[in-house]
């Protein structure tokens, strides 16, 4: 088992309030923050996003959820892509998964 596989969260029931997580989609970091609440019945949880300071609802089925890497740890997974491995770039800009449309005016 590689380091990222050990960090991989498959269900919100594996999390506790206060855990630090990263939420990835298509190899991009979308959210990073502290778990504030979990709803295991529907596999959802909320975090306090460390970049924006806002509360975010995270769907564990729609994103790849990893426990946050300790400071100074490499952020790359095993090179072979597959259902149990996650390819994560060493540096990735934060891009929100869902963004409200801008209103003209």
C-alpha distances in whole Angstrom, upper triangle without the diagonal:
4,7,8,6,7,10,11,14,15,18,21,21,18,20,22,25,25,21,21,19,19,20,20,22,22,20,22,22,25,25,23,25,25,25,28,28,26,28,25,28,28,24,26,26,28,27,29,28,28,30,33,33,34,32,30,29,25,25,21,21,23,21,17,17,14,15,17,16,18,21,20,17,16,15,14,11,10,13,13,14,14,14,10,10,12,15,16,19,20,23,24,27,27,29,30,29,32,35,39,41,44,47,50,53
4,6,5,6,9,10,14,16,19,21,22,18,20,22,25,24,20,19,17,17,18,18,20,20,17,20,20,22,22,21,23,23,24,27,28,26,28,26,29,28,25,26,25,27,25,28,26,26,27,30,31,32,31,28,28,24,24,21,21,22,20,16,15,13,13,15,13,15,18,17,13,12,12,10,8,7,11,12,13,13,14,10,9,10,12,13,16,16,20,21,24,25,26,28,27,30,33,37,39,42,45,48,51
4,6,5,6,9,12,15,18,20,20,17,17,20,22,21,17,16,14,14,16,16,19,19,17,18,17,20,20,18,19,20,21,25,25,24,26,25,28,27,24,24,23,24,23,24,23,23,24,27,28,29,28,26,26,22,23,19,21,22,18,15,14,10,10,11,9,11,14,14,10,10,9,9,7,9,12,14,15,15,15,12,10,11,12,12,15,14,17,19,22,22,24,26,25,29,31,35,38,40,43,46,49
4,5,5,6,10,12,16,17,18,15,16,19,21,20,16,14,12,11,13,12,15,16,13,15,14,17,17,15,17,18,19,23,23,22,24,22,25,24,21,21,20,22,20,22,21,21,22,25,26,26,25,23,23,19,19,16,17,18,15,11,10,7,9,10,9,12,14,14,11,10,8,8,6,8,11,12,12,13,13,10,8,7,9,9,12,13,16,16,19,19,21,22,22,25,28,31,34,36,40,43,45
4,5,5,9,10,14,16,17,14,15,18,21,21,17,16,14,13,14,14,16,17,15,17,17,19,19,18,19,20,20,23,23,21,23,21,24,23,19,20,20,22,21,24,23,23,25,27,28,28,26,24,23,19,19,15,16,17,15,11,11,9,10,12,12,15,18,18,14,13,12,11,8,9,12,12,12,11,11,7,7,8,11,12,15,16,19,19,22,22,23,24,23,26,29,33,35,38,41,44,47
4,6,8,11,14,15,16,12,13,16,19,18,15,14,13,14,15,16,18,19,18,19,18,20,19,18,18,18,18,22,22,20,22,20,23,23,19,20,20,21,20,23,22,22,25,27,27,27,26,24,23,20,20,16,18,19,17,13,11,9,9,11,11,13,16,17,14,14,13,13,11,12,15,16,16,15,14,10,10,11,14,14,18,18,20,21,24,23,25,25,24,28,31,34,37,39,43,46,48
4,6,10,12,13,14,11,11,14,16,15,12,11,9,10,12,13,16,17,16,16,15,17,16,14,15,15,15,19,19,18,20,19,22,21,17,18,17,18,17,19,19,19,21,23,23,24,22,20,20,17,17,14,16,17,14,11,8,5,5,8,8,11,14,15,12,13,11,12,10,12,16,17,16,16,14,11,11,10,13,13,16,16,18,18,21,20,21,22,21,24,27,31,34,36,39,42,45
4,6,9,11,13,10,11,14,17,17,13,12,10,10,10,11,13,15,14,15,14,15,15,14,15,16,15,18,18,17,18,17,19,18,15,15,15,17,16,19,19,19,21,23,24,23,22,19,18,15,14,11,12,14,11,8,6,4,7,10,11,14,17,18,15,15,13,13,10,12,15,16,14,13,11,9,9,9,12,12,16,17,19,18,20,19,20,20,19,22,25,29,32,34,38,41,43
4,6,7,9,7,8,11,14,15,11,11,9,10,10,11,14,16,16,17,15,15,14,14,14,14,13,16,15,13,14,13,16,15,11,12,12,14,14,17,17,19,21,23,22,22,19,17,15,12,11,8,10,12,10,8,5,6,7,11,13,16,19,21,18,18,16,16,14,16,19,19,17,16,13,11,12,12,15,15,18,20,21,20,22,20,21,20,18,21,24,27,31,33,36,40,42
4,7,9,7,10,13,16,17,14,15,12,13,12,13,14,16,17,18,17,17,16,16,17,17,15,18,16,13,14,11,14,13,9,11,12,15,16,19,20,22,23,25,25,23,21,18,16,12,11,7,8,11,10,8,7,9,11,14,16,19,23,24,21,21,18,18,16,17,20,19,17,15,11,10,12,12,16,17,20,22,23,22,24,22,22,21,19,21,25,28,31,34,37,40,43
4,5,6,8,11,14,16,14,15,13,14,13,15,16,19,19,20,19,18,17,17,17,16,13,15,13,10,10,8,10,10,6,8,10,13,15,18,19,21,24,24,24,22,19,17,14,11,9,6,8,11,11,10,9,11,12,16,18,21,24,26,24,24,21,22,19,21,24,23,21,18,15,14,16,16,19,20,23,25,26,24,25,23,23,21,19,21,25,27,30,33,36,40,42
4,5,5,8,11,13,11,13,11,13,12,15,17,20,20,20,18,17,15,15,14,13,10,12,10,6,7,6,9,9,5,6,6,10,12,15,17,19,21,22,21,19,16,14,12,9,9,6,9,12,12,12,9,11,12,15,18,20,23,26,24,24,22,23,21,23,26,26,23,21,18,17,19,18,21,21,24,25,26,24,25,22,22,20,19,20,23,26,29,32,35,38,41
4,5,8,11,13,12,14,13,16,16,18,20,23,24,24,22,21,19,18,17,15,12,13,11,7,8,5,9,10,7,9,9,12,14,18,19,22,24,25,24,22,19,17,15,13,12,10,12,16,15,15,12,13,13,17,20,22,25,27,25,26,24,25,23,25,28,27,25,23,20,18,20,20,24,24,27,28,29,27,28,25,26,24,22,24,27,29,33,36,38,42,44
4,7,10,12,10,12,11,14,14,17,19,22,22,22,20,20,18,17,16,14,11,14,12,10,11,9,12,13,10,11,11,14,14,18,19,21,23,25,23,23,20,18,16,14,13,11,13,16,15,14,11,11,10,14,16,18,22,24,22,23,21,22,20,22,25,25,23,21,18,16,18,18,21,21,24,25,26,25,27,24,25,24,22,25,28,30,34,36,39,43,45
4,7,9,7,9,9,12,13,16,19,22,22,21,19,18,16,14,13,10,8,10,9,8,10,9,13,14,11,10,9,11,11,14,16,17,20,21,20,19,16,15,14,12,13,11,14,16,15,14,10,10,9,12,15,17,20,23,21,22,20,22,21,23,26,26,25,23,21,19,20,19,22,21,24,24,25,24,25,22,23,22,21,23,26,28,32,34,37,41,43
4,6,6,9,11,14,15,19,22,25,25,24,21,20,17,15,13,10,7,8,8,8,11,11,15,16,13,12,10,11,11,13,16,17,20,21,19,19,16,16,15,14,15,14,17,19,18,17,13,13,11,13,16,17,20,23,22,24,22,24,24,26,29,30,28,27,24,22,23,22,25,24,26,26,27,26,26,24,25,23,23,25,27,29,33,35,38,41,43
4,6,9,11,14,16,19,22,26,25,24,21,20,16,14,11,8,5,5,6,7,11,12,16,17,14,13,9,9,9,11,14,15,18,19,16,16,13,14,14,14,16,15,19,20,19,18,15,15,12,14,17,18,20,24,23,25,23,26,25,28,31,32,30,29,27,25,25,24,26,25,27,27,27,26,26,23,24,22,22,24,26,28,31,33,36,39,41
4,6,9,13,15,19,22,26,25,23,19,19,15,12,9,5,5,6,9,11,15,16,19,20,17,15,12,11,9,10,12,12,16,17,15,15,13,14,15,15,17,17,20,21,19,19,15,14,11,12,15,15,17,20,20,22,21,24,24,27,30,31,30,29,27,25,25,23,25,23,25,25,24,24,24,21,23,22,22,24,26,28,32,33,36,39,41
4,6,10,13,16,20,23,21,20,17,17,14,11,8,6,5,8,10,11,15,15,19,19,16,14,11,11,9,11,12,12,16,18,16,16,14,14,15,14,16,14,18,19,17,15,12,10,7,8,11,12,15,18,17,19,18,20,20,23,26,28,26,26,24,21,21,20,22,20,22,22,22,21,22,19,21,20,21,23,25,28,31,33,36,39,41
4,7,10,14,17,20,19,17,14,14,11,7,6,4,6,10,12,13,17,17,21,20,17,15,12,11,9,10,10,10,13,15,14,15,14,13,14,13,15,14,18,18,15,14,10,9,6,5,9,10,12,15,14,16,15,18,18,21,24,26,24,24,23,21,20,18,19,17,19,18,18,18,18,16,18,18,19,21,23,26,29,31,34,37,39
4,7,10,13,17,15,14,11,11,8,6,6,6,7,11,13,13,16,16,20,18,15,13,11,11,8,10,10,10,13,15,14,15,13,12,13,10,13,11,15,15,12,10,7,6,4,5,8,11,13,16,14,15,13,15,16,19,21,23,21,21,19,18,17,15,16,14,16,16,16,15,16,14,16,15,16,18,21,24,27,29,32,35,37
4,6,10,13,12,10,7,8,6,4,7,9,10,14,15,15,18,18,21,19,16,14,12,12,10,11,10,10,12,14,15,15,14,12,13,10,12,11,14,13,10,8,6,5,6,6,8,12,13,15,14,14,11,13,14,17,19,20,19,19,18,16,15,12,13,11,13,13,13,12,13,11,12,13,13,16,18,22,25,27,30,33,35
4,7,10,10,9,6,6,5,6,9,11,11,15,15,15,17,17,20,17,14,12,11,11,10,12,10,12,13,14,15,15,14,11,11,8,9,8,11,9,6,6,5,7,9,9,12,15,17,19,17,16,13,14,14,17,19,20,17,17,16,15,14,12,13,11,13,15,14,12,13,10,11,10,10,13,16,19,22,24,28,31,33
4,7,6,5,5,6,7,9,12,15,15,18,19,18,20,20,22,19,16,15,15,15,14,16,13,15,15,16,18,17,17,14,14,11,11,10,11,9,6,5,6,8,11,11,13,17,18,19,17,16,12,12,12,15,16,17,14,15,14,14,12,9,10,8,10,13,12,10,11,10,10,10,9,13,16,19,22,24,28,31,33
4,5,5,7,7,10,12,15,18,18,21,21,20,21,21,23,20,17,16,16,17,16,18,16,17,17,18,20,19,18,15,15,12,11,11,11,8,5,6,9,11,15,15,17,20,22,22,20,18,14,14,14,16,17,17,14,14,13,14,13,10,10,9,12,15,14,11,12,11,10,10,8,12,14,18,20,23,26,29,32
4,6,9,10,13,15,19,22,22,25,25,24,25,24,26,23,20,19,20,21,20,22,19,20,20,21,23,23,22,19,18,15,15,14,13,11,9,9,12,14,17,17,18,22,23,23,21,18,15,14,13,15,15,15,12,13,13,14,12,9,9,9,10,14,14,11,13,12,11,12,10,14,16,20,22,24,28,30,33
4,7,9,12,14,17,20,21,24,25,24,26,25,27,25,22,21,21,21,20,21,18,19,18,20,23,22,22,19,19,16,16,15,15,13,10,9,12,12,15,15,15,19,20,20,17,15,11,10,10,13,12,13,11,13,13,14,11,8,6,5,7,10,10,8,11,11,11,13,12,16,18,22,23,26,29,32,35
4,6,9,11,15,18,20,22,24,23,25,25,27,24,21,20,20,19,18,19,15,16,15,17,19,19,19,17,17,15,16,15,16,13,10,10,12,12,15,14,15,18,19,19,17,15,12,12,13,16,16,17,15,16,17,17,14,11,9,7,7,10,9,6,7,7,7,10,10,13,15,19,21,23,26,29,32
4,6,8,11,15,16,19,21,21,22,23,25,23,20,18,17,16,14,15,12,12,11,14,16,16,16,14,15,13,14,14,15,13,10,9,10,10,13,11,13,16,16,17,16,14,11,12,13,17,18,19,17,18,18,18,15,12,11,8,9,10,9,6,7,6,7,9,9,13,15,18,21,22,26,29,31
4,7,10,14,15,17,19,19,20,21,24,21,18,16,15,14,12,13,10,11,10,11,14,13,13,11,12,10,12,13,14,12,9,10,10,12,14,13,15,18,18,20,19,18,14,16,17,20,21,22,19,20,19,19,18,14,14,12,13,14,12,9,8,5,5,5,6,9,11,15,18,19,23,26,28
4,7,10,11,14,15,16,18,19,22,20,17,14,12,11,9,9,6,8,8,9,11,10,10,8,10,9,11,12,15,13,10,11,9,11,12,11,13,16,17,19,18,18,15,17,18,21,23,24,21,22,21,20,19,16,16,13,14,15,14,11,10,7,8,7,8,11,13,16,19,21,24,27,30
4,7,10,12,15,16,18,20,23,21,18,15,13,11,8,8,6,6,7,10,10,11,11,10,12,10,13,13,16,15,12,12,10,9,9,8,11,13,13,16,15,16,13,16,17,21,23,24,22,23,22,21,19,16,17,14,15,15,13,12,11,9,11,11,12,15,16,19,23,24,27,30,32
4,7,9,12,14,17,18,22,20,17,15,12,9,6,5,4,5,8,10,9,10,9,9,11,11,14,14,18,17,14,14,11,11,10,8,12,13,14,17,17,18,16,19,20,23,26,27,25,26,24,23,22,19,20,17,18,18,17,15,15,12,14,13,15,17,18,21,24,26,29,32,33
4,6,9,11,15,17,20,19,16,14,10,8,5,5,7,7,11,12,10,11,10,10,12,11,15,15,18,18,16,16,12,12,10,9,13,14,15,18,18,20,18,21,22,25,28,29,27,27,25,24,23,21,22,20,21,21,20,19,19,16,18,16,17,19,21,23,27,28,31,34,36
4,6,8,11,13,16,16,13,11,7,6,4,7,9,11,14,14,12,12,9,9,10,10,12,12,16,17,15,15,12,12,10,11,15,16,18,21,21,22,20,23,23,26,28,29,27,27,24,23,23,21,23,21,23,23,23,21,21,18,19,17,18,19,21,23,27,29,31,35,37
4,7,11,13,16,16,14,11,8,6,5,7,10,12,15,15,12,11,8,9,10,11,14,15,18,19,18,18,15,16,14,15,18,19,21,25,24,26,24,26,26,30,32,33,31,30,28,26,26,25,26,24,26,26,26,24,23,20,21,19,19,20,22,23,27,29,31,35,36
4,7,10,13,13,11,9,6,5,7,10,13,15,18,18,15,14,10,10,9,10,12,13,16,18,17,18,15,16,15,17,20,22,24,27,26,28,26,28,27,30,33,33,31,30,27,26,26,25,27,26,28,28,28,26,25,22,23,20,20,20,22,24,27,30,32,35,37
4,6,9,9,8,6,4,6,9,12,15,18,20,20,18,16,13,12,10,9,10,11,14,16,15,16,14,15,15,17,21,22,25,28,27,28,25,27,26,29,31,31,29,27,24,23,24,23,26,25,28,28,28,26,26,23,23,20,19,20,23,24,28,31,33,37,38
4,6,6,6,5,6,9,12,15,18,21,23,23,21,18,15,13,10,10,10,11,13,15,16,17,15,18,18,20,24,26,28,31,30,30,28,29,28,30,33,32,30,28,24,24,25,24,27,27,30,31,31,29,28,25,25,22,20,21,23,25,28,31,33,37,39
4,5,5,6,8,11,14,18,20,23,25,25,24,21,18,16,13,12,11,10,12,15,16,16,15,17,17,20,23,26,28,31,29,30,27,28,27,29,31,30,28,26,22,21,23,23,26,26,29,31,31,29,29,26,26,23,22,22,25,27,30,33,36,39,42
4,6,8,10,14,17,21,23,26,28,27,26,24,20,18,14,14,12,12,13,16,17,19,17,20,21,24,27,29,32,35,33,33,30,31,29,31,33,32,29,27,23,23,26,25,28,29,32,33,34,32,32,29,28,25,23,23,26,27,31,34,36,40,42
4,6,9,12,16,19,21,24,26,25,24,22,18,16,12,11,9,9,10,12,14,16,16,19,20,23,26,29,31,34,32,32,29,29,28,30,32,30,27,25,22,22,24,23,26,26,30,31,31,29,29,26,25,22,19,20,23,24,27,30,33,36,39
4,7,11,13,17,18,21,23,23,23,20,17,14,11,9,7,6,7,10,12,13,12,15,16,19,22,25,28,30,28,28,25,26,24,26,28,27,24,22,19,19,21,20,23,23,26,28,28,26,26,23,22,20,18,19,22,24,27,30,33,36,39
4,7,10,14,15,18,20,20,19,16,13,10,7,6,5,6,8,10,11,13,11,14,15,18,21,24,26,29,27,27,24,25,24,27,29,28,25,24,20,20,22,20,23,22,25,27,27,24,24,21,20,17,15,16,19,21,24,27,29,33,35
4,7,10,12,15,18,17,16,14,10,8,6,5,7,8,11,12,12,13,11,13,14,15,19,21,24,27,25,26,23,25,24,27,29,29,26,25,22,21,22,21,23,22,25,26,25,23,23,19,19,16,15,16,19,21,24,27,29,33,35
4,7,9,12,15,14,12,10,7,5,4,6,9,10,14,14,13,15,12,14,14,15,19,21,23,26,25,26,23,25,25,28,30,30,28,27,24,24,24,22,24,22,24,25,24,22,21,17,17,15,14,15,17,19,23,25,27,31,33
4,6,9,11,11,10,8,6,5,7,7,11,12,15,15,14,14,12,13,12,12,16,18,19,22,22,23,20,23,23,26,29,30,27,27,25,24,23,21,23,20,22,22,21,19,18,15,16,14,14,15,17,19,23,25,27,31,32
4,6,9,8,6,6,5,6,9,10,14,15,19,18,16,17,15,15,14,13,17,18,19,22,22,23,21,24,25,28,30,32,29,29,28,27,26,23,24,22,23,23,21,19,18,15,16,14,15,16,17,19,23,24,26,30,31
4,6,6,5,5,6,7,10,11,14,15,19,17,15,16,14,14,14,12,15,17,17,20,20,21,19,21,23,26,28,30,27,28,26,25,24,21,22,19,20,20,18,16,14,11,12,11,13,14,15,17,21,22,24,28,29
4,6,5,8,9,10,14,14,17,18,21,20,17,18,15,15,14,12,14,15,14,17,18,19,17,21,22,26,28,30,28,29,28,27,25,22,22,19,19,18,16,15,13,11,13,13,15,17,17,20,23,24,27,29,31
4,6,8,11,11,15,15,19,20,22,20,18,18,17,17,16,14,16,17,16,18,19,20,18,21,23,27,28,30,28,29,28,28,26,22,22,18,18,17,15,13,11,8,11,11,14,15,15,18,21,21,24,27,28
4,5,9,10,14,15,18,20,23,21,19,20,18,19,19,17,19,20,20,22,23,23,21,24,26,30,31,32,30,31,30,30,28,25,24,21,21,21,18,16,13,10,11,10,14,14,13,15,18,18,21,24,25
4,7,9,13,15,19,20,23,22,20,21,19,19,19,17,19,20,20,23,24,25,23,26,27,31,33,34,32,33,31,31,29,26,26,23,24,23,21,19,16,13,15,13,16,16,16,17,21,21,23,26,27
4,6,10,12,16,18,21,20,18,20,18,19,19,18,21,22,22,25,26,26,24,27,28,31,33,34,32,32,30,30,29,26,26,24,24,24,22,20,17,14,14,12,14,14,14,15,18,19,21,24,26
4,7,10,13,16,19,18,17,18,16,18,18,17,21,22,23,26,26,27,24,27,27,31,33,33,31,31,29,28,28,25,26,24,25,25,23,21,19,15,15,13,14,14,14,16,19,21,23,26,28
4,6,10,12,15,14,13,15,13,16,16,16,20,22,23,25,25,25,22,24,25,28,30,30,28,27,25,25,25,22,23,21,23,23,22,19,17,14,13,10,11,11,12,14,18,20,22,26,28
4,7,10,12,11,11,14,13,15,16,17,21,23,25,27,26,27,23,25,25,28,30,30,27,26,24,24,24,22,23,22,24,25,24,21,20,16,15,12,11,11,13,15,19,21,23,27,29
4,6,9,8,8,10,9,12,14,15,18,21,23,25,24,24,21,22,21,24,26,26,23,22,20,20,20,18,20,19,21,22,22,19,18,15,14,12,10,11,14,16,20,23,25,29,31
4,5,5,6,9,9,13,15,17,20,23,25,27,25,25,22,22,21,24,25,25,22,20,17,18,19,17,19,19,21,23,23,20,20,17,16,13,11,12,16,18,21,24,27,30,33
4,6,6,7,6,10,12,15,18,21,24,26,23,23,20,20,19,21,23,22,19,18,15,15,16,14,17,17,20,22,22,20,21,18,17,15,13,15,19,21,24,27,30,34,36
4,6,8,9,12,15,18,20,24,26,28,25,25,21,21,19,21,22,21,18,16,13,14,15,14,17,18,21,23,24,21,22,20,18,17,14,15,19,21,24,28,30,34,37
4,7,9,13,16,18,20,24,26,27,25,24,20,20,19,21,22,21,17,16,14,15,16,14,16,16,19,22,22,19,19,17,15,13,10,12,16,18,21,24,27,30,33
4,6,10,13,14,17,20,22,24,21,20,17,17,16,18,19,19,16,15,13,13,13,11,13,13,16,18,18,16,16,14,13,12,9,12,16,19,22,25,28,31,34
4,7,10,12,14,18,20,21,18,17,14,14,12,15,16,16,13,12,11,10,10,8,10,10,14,16,17,15,16,15,14,14,12,15,19,22,25,27,31,34,37
4,7,9,12,15,18,19,17,16,13,14,13,16,18,18,16,15,13,12,12,10,12,12,15,16,17,15,17,15,15,15,13,16,20,23,26,28,32,35,38
4,6,8,12,14,16,13,13,11,12,11,14,17,17,16,16,14,12,11,9,12,11,14,14,16,15,17,15,17,17,16,19,22,26,29,31,34,37,40
4,6,9,12,14,12,13,11,13,13,16,19,20,19,19,17,15,14,13,15,13,16,16,17,17,18,17,19,19,19,22,24,27,31,33,36,39,41
4,6,9,11,10,11,9,12,13,17,19,21,20,21,20,17,16,14,15,12,14,13,14,14,16,14,17,18,18,21,23,27,30,31,35,38,40
4,6,8,6,8,7,10,11,15,18,20,20,21,20,18,16,14,14,12,13,12,13,14,16,16,19,20,21,24,26,29,32,34,37,40,42
4,6,6,9,10,13,14,17,20,23,23,24,24,21,19,17,18,15,16,14,15,17,18,18,21,23,24,27,29,32,35,36,40,42,44
4,6,9,10,14,16,19,22,24,25,26,26,24,21,19,19,16,16,13,14,16,17,18,21,23,24,28,29,32,35,36,39,42,43
4,7,9,12,15,18,20,23,24,26,26,24,21,19,18,15,15,11,12,15,18,19,22,24,26,29,30,34,36,37,41,43,45
4,6,9,11,14,17,20,20,22,23,20,17,16,15,13,13,10,12,15,18,18,22,24,25,28,30,33,36,37,41,43,45
4,6,9,11,13,17,17,20,21,18,15,13,12,10,10,7,10,13,16,17,20,23,24,27,29,33,35,36,40,42,44
4,7,10,12,15,15,17,18,16,13,10,9,6,7,5,8,10,13,14,17,19,20,24,26,29,31,33,37,39,41
4,7,8,11,12,14,16,14,10,8,6,5,6,6,10,11,15,16,18,21,21,25,27,30,32,34,38,40,43
4,6,8,9,11,12,10,7,6,5,6,9,10,13,14,17,18,20,22,21,25,28,31,33,35,39,42,44
4,6,7,10,12,10,6,7,7,9,11,13,16,17,21,22,23,25,24,28,30,34,36,38,42,44,47
4,6,9,12,11,8,8,7,9,11,13,16,17,21,22,23,25,24,28,31,34,36,38,42,44,47
4,6,10,10,7,8,8,12,14,16,19,19,23,24,24,26,25,28,31,35,36,39,42,45,48
4,7,8,6,6,7,10,13,16,18,18,21,22,22,23,22,25,28,31,33,36,39,41,45
4,6,5,7,9,13,16,19,21,20,23,23,23,24,22,25,28,32,33,36,40,42,45
4,6,8,11,14,17,20,22,21,24,23,23,23,21,24,27,30,32,36,39,42,45
4,7,10,13,17,19,21,21,24,23,23,24,22,25,28,32,34,37,40,43,46
4,7,10,13,15,18,18,21,21,22,22,21,24,27,31,33,36,39,42,45
4,6,10,12,15,14,17,17,18,19,18,21,24,28,30,32,36,39,42
4,7,10,12,12,15,16,17,19,18,21,24,28,29,32,35,38,41
4,6,8,8,12,13,14,16,16,20,22,26,28,30,33,36,38
4,5,6,10,12,14,17,17,21,22,26,28,29,33,35,38
4,7,10,13,15,18,19,23,24,28,30,31,35,37,39
4,7,10,12,16,17,21,22,25,27,28,31,33,35
4,7,9,12,14,17,18,22,23,24,28,30,32
4,6,10,12,15,15,19,20,21,24,26,29
4,7,9,12,12,16,18,19,22,25,27
4,6,9,9,13,15,16,20,22,25
4,6,6,10,12,14,18,21,23
4,7,10,13,15,19,22,25
4,7,9,12,16,19,22
4,6,9,12,15,18
4,6,9,13,15
4,6,10,13
4,6,9
4,6
4
